[in-house]
Amino acid sequence: MLLEPYVIVIFAVLIIGLLCLDLFVFNKTDHKVSNKEALNWSILWIGVGLLFGAYIYLDFGTELASQYYSAFLIEKALSVDNLFVFILIFRYFKVPDKYQHKVLFYGILGAIILRAIFIFSGVAIINRTYLPEFELLGRIFHVNIVLTLFGIFLIIAGFKSFQNRGEEEENKDFSKSLGTQLIHKLFRVDPKYHEGKFFVNIKGKRFATQLLVVVAVVEFTDLLFAVDSIPAIFAISQDPLILYTSNIFAILGLRALYFLLANSFEMFHYLQHGLSFILAFIGLKMILSATYHLPSQVSLGVVFFILTISVLVSIRRYRQDQTVG
C-alpha cells in the first residue's frame, strides 16, 4: 500500500472535506458545545475512521486493516489522555466555554501538519537504521537501532506514567510553558479574550490576546505528546500511509470528544494506568521485533483488552464513589 496514488487522493479529499465541514459547520460561530452536539460529532468522526479501515480491508486485506485499526486505536487512546491535559489547560487559563472549540480546531490543524513531518521522516529514518542480520542462540536477529531505542523509551515512559498518574500535570504552572513564553516574546499580550480574536489594536498598538497564548500552549503540549504517540505506532507498521491515515482519523474527532470528556473528567480514574500498560507493551513489542514478529491482530486484541478493562474498572470505581458520596 506504500503511497498508492489513488489512496492518497481519496484520503486527501476526505480530510479536506471533513475539515471544511468542521470549519464551516461545527466551528461556524463561537458557542458552548452541548453534550448532544459533541456526541453526534464524535459518532461521525469515529464512524468515518472505522469506515476507512473497512475500505483498507476490502482493498488490501486483513494484515493492513489490522495495522490500521491497531494504530487508530492506540492514537485514539493516547489522545484521550492528552485531552485530559487540555482540560487542565483550559481550567488554568479560564478559557470561556464558547471559545474552547476554536482553540481545539487550530490545535488539530497543527497536529495534522506535525504528524506528517514526524511519521514520514520517522519511517525514512527507521528504514535506514537496520543492522546486518546475525545469529545468536539459534535465532536470527535483525535489530533496528531506532525501534530498539523507541522501545526502551516507551517502557520507561509507561513506568513513569503509571507512577505519576497525571499528578505533575494537575499541579503544572502553564504560564511557564514554552507556548506561553514564545507568544510573550514575540508580541505584547493583553490577558483578555476579546470576543475570540487572536489580535487586537489597543490605543494604536497591536496586542496578542490570551486566546493566542492558549493555542500556543495547546500546540506545544501536542508536540510533547507526539513524542510518546508517534514512536508507539511505529511498532505496528512502517507503512507511512497506514500510519498517517490512522493517526489523522483518530485525531479528527478529538475536538468533539473533548467536550464529552470535560463533563465526565472523574469517570476515568484508571485510564492512565491502562495507557501506561499499553506504552510498556508496545515498547516490549518494538524490542522483540528484532527476532520475533507479533501479529497485528494480536496487538489489536491486547490494546483493546487493556483499554476495555481500564475503562470498566474506572466506571465501577466512579459508581462506588457516587454511592458512598
N, C-alpha and C positions, 0 to 999 in steps of 0.2 A: 504493500500500500504506500510505500515511501513516496510522498509528494505526487500522487496521481493528479494530473491537472484537473480532471473533471470533478474530483472530490474537493479540491481546493476551491473551485468555482462555486460548487453547491454550498460549501461551508461559508465562504465569504458572503454570498447572497443572503444566507440565513442570518449571519451575525449582523450585517448592515441593516437588514430588515427589522430584526429584533431590537437593535439599538435605536433605530428611528421610532419604532413603536414605543419603546421605553421613554425616549426623549420627548416625543410629541403627544403622547397619551398619558403615560404614568407620571411623567415629570413636567407636564404642561404648566401647572400652577403650583405655587407653594401652598401646601396643605398638610394637615396631620393625617397620616395614613391609618385607616381603621384596620382592625383585625380581619374583617371580611375581605377588604380590598387586598391586604397583604397575603391572605390565604389563597385567593383566586390567582394572583400573580405568581405565587410560589408554585402552585399546581401547574400553571402554564409553563414556567421555566423548566421545572423538573421533568415535565412531560416531554418537552422538546428535546431535552438532553437524552432521555431514555429512548425516544424515537430515533434519534440519530444513531444510537448504539444498535438499534434493531436494523437500521439500514446497513451498518457495517457488517452485522451478522449475515444478512441476506446477500451482500455483495462480496464479502471477503472471508466469511467463515467464522467458526466458533472461537478459534485462538485469538484473532484480532479483536473480536467482540468482547471476549473475556478481559483482554488487556484494557480495552476502552472502559468497560464498566468498573474494573478494579481501580484504574486511575481516577475515574469520575467520582467513585465513592470515597476514595482517600482524600481527594482535593475538597470534596463537599464537606467531609467530616472535619478536616483540619481547618477549613474556612469557617465553620461554625464556631470553633474555638476562638478564631480571630475576631468574629463578630462580638463575642463577649468583651473583648478588649475595646472594640468600637463603642460599646455601651458605656464603658468606663470613661472613654474619651469624651463622649457627649455629655455625660454627667459632670465631668470635671469642668468643661468649658461652658456648661449650662446652655447648650445649643437648643433653641426653641424647636418644638416638635415639627413645625411646618417647614423647617429648613434642613432637617436631617436627611431626607431623601435626596436632596440636591447634593449634599456632601458625599453621600454614598455613590451617587451616579458618577461623579468625577473620580471617585476612588476606584470604581470598576473600570472606567476608561483607562486609567493609569495602569491597572493590573493587567489589562489585555495587552498593552504595549510591553510592559515589564516581562510578562511571561513568554512572549515571543522571543525576546532577547535571551532570556535565561534558558529556555528549552532548546532552541535551535543551536545556540552556541554550546550548550552543555552536551548535546548529542554529538556535535562535531569533536569536542574535546575527548569525550569518552571513547569514540571510535579510534582515536589516535593514542590511547594510553594503555593498550593491552600489552602485557609482557609475553615473550615467547612461551609456548606451552612447555610444561615439564612434568615428569612423573615422580610421584612420591608415595611410598607405601602402597604401590599397586594402583594408584588413582592418577588420572590425568588432571592437571591443574592449568587453568587459563585465567590468570589473575589480571584484573583491571585495576590500575592504581587509583583512579578517581572513584570508582564504585566502592572499593575497599575503604578508602578514606571517608566517603559519604556514609558507608555502613557503620563505621566506628562512631562518626559524629552523631548519627541518628540514635544509636543505642545510648550514648551519653545524654543527648537531648531528651530522650524518653525518660531516662532515670531522673534527670533534673526536674522535668515537668511533673513527674509523679510526686517528687518531694515538695516542690513549691506550691502546686495546685492553684496557681494564679495569684498567690498572696503578694508577690512582688508587684504585679500589675495593679492590684487593688490599691496599693499604697504609693503608686508612682506619681511623681510630680510631672505632668505632661507639659508644664510651662518650660521645662528644661530639655524637652526633646529636640532632636535635630531639625524637625519641621518647623517648630516654633522659632528656634534660633535663626534659621535660614530666612524666614519671612521678616523677622525683625531687623536682620542685617541688610536686606535688600530694600525694604520700604519703611516709611513711617506707618505705624499701626494705630488705628483707633479701635479700642476694645469694645466695639458695639457691632451689631449685625446689620444695621442699615437696610432693612427690607430685603435681605438675601443677596445683596450686591457684594462683589469682591473688592471693588474700589469705589471711593467717593471723593469728591472735592469739598474740602472744608476751608473756608476763608482763602480760596485761591490756591490751596495746596492739596496735592494728591495723597490720599491715605489708603492703605490696605485695610480691609475690615477684619473683624475677628473670624468671619466665616472662611476667609482665605487661609488664616492660620490653622483652623481646624482641618481643612482639606489637606494642607501640607503635612500635618501630624498623621492623618489617616494614610497618606501616600507613603510616608517613611515607615509607618507601622507595617503596612503591607509588604514593603521591601524587606524588612526583617523577617516577616512571616514567610516570605518566599524562600528564604534560606533554609527553612525546615521542609516546606511542602514540595518544592521542586526536586531536591535530591530524593525525596521519598518516592516519587513516581518514576524515577529512573530505574528503580528496582523492578518495575512492572514491564517496561518496554523501552526500546531505544528507537522506536518509530516516531519521528518528530510530529507527524500529523496526528497519530493516535494520542500522543501526549498533549498536544496543543488543543485539539478539539475537545478532549475530555476536560481539560483544565478550564477552557473558556465557557463551556456549557455548565460546568459546576459553579463558576463564579457569577454567571449572568443573573442567576436568581437570588443572589445573596442579599441584595437590597430589600427585596420583598420579605425574605426570610428573617432579616434583621428585626423587622417590626413585630413579627410573631415572637421571636426570642426575647425581645426587650420587655415584653409583658409576661414572660414566664422564666425570668432570669434564675429564679431559685429552684426551678424544677430539674436542673441538670447538674446536680452536685457531683456526680461521679463520671460525667462525660470526659473531663480532662484525664481522669485515671485511665479510661478506655483508650483515649488518644495516645497516652504515654505508652501503653502496651502495643498499639499499632506502630508507633515510631520504632520501638525496640524490635518488633517482629520484622518490619521492613529492613531495618539495619542489618539484622541477622541474615535475612534472605540475600542482601547485597554481598555480604562477606562469603556466604556459602556458594554464591553463584560461580565462584572460581572453579568449583568442582561438581556442583550439583544444581540442576535447574528445577526449581519448584514450579509446577504448572500454574498458569494464570488462574485457572478455575479454583485451585486450592487457595491461592492468595485472596481471591474474591470472597470465598467462603469464610476464611479466617477473619478478614476485616469486617465483613457483615456480621459475623457472630459476636465479635468483640463489641461492636457498636450497639448491637441489639441488647446485649447483656447490660452494658453500662447505662443505656437509656432506661431499661426496665427497672434496674436497681435504683436509679435516680428517682424515677417516678414513685416507686414504692416508699423510699425514704421521705419524699415530699408529702405523700399522703399521710404517713405516720406522724410527721411533724405537724401537719394541719390538724390531725385528730387530737394530738397532745395539746396543741395551742388552743 
